[in-house]
Amino acid sequence: MKSNMGTTDKIIRIAIAALIAVLYFTKVIPGTVGIILLVLAAVFVLTSLISFCPLYLPFGINTGKKK
């Protein structure tokens, strides 16, 4: 598994995940939609931590620095 995410991509994903979590726990986005968005937020955080997004592979996307 090769890293395919850059720092900016990671920061944006973590910021979006934090925003979703805040909106869910303040009951702005309740119910099923909130739970689905929380799962998406968890995926964002996980992919940011491992610096790899499987959805980038089929499209050949790499937001990391070129070596």
Summary of the structure (lengths in Angstrom):
residues: 67
radius of gyration: 13.5
end to end distance: 16.4
largest distance: 44.6
contacts: 159
relative contact order: 0.25
helix: 64%
strand: 0%
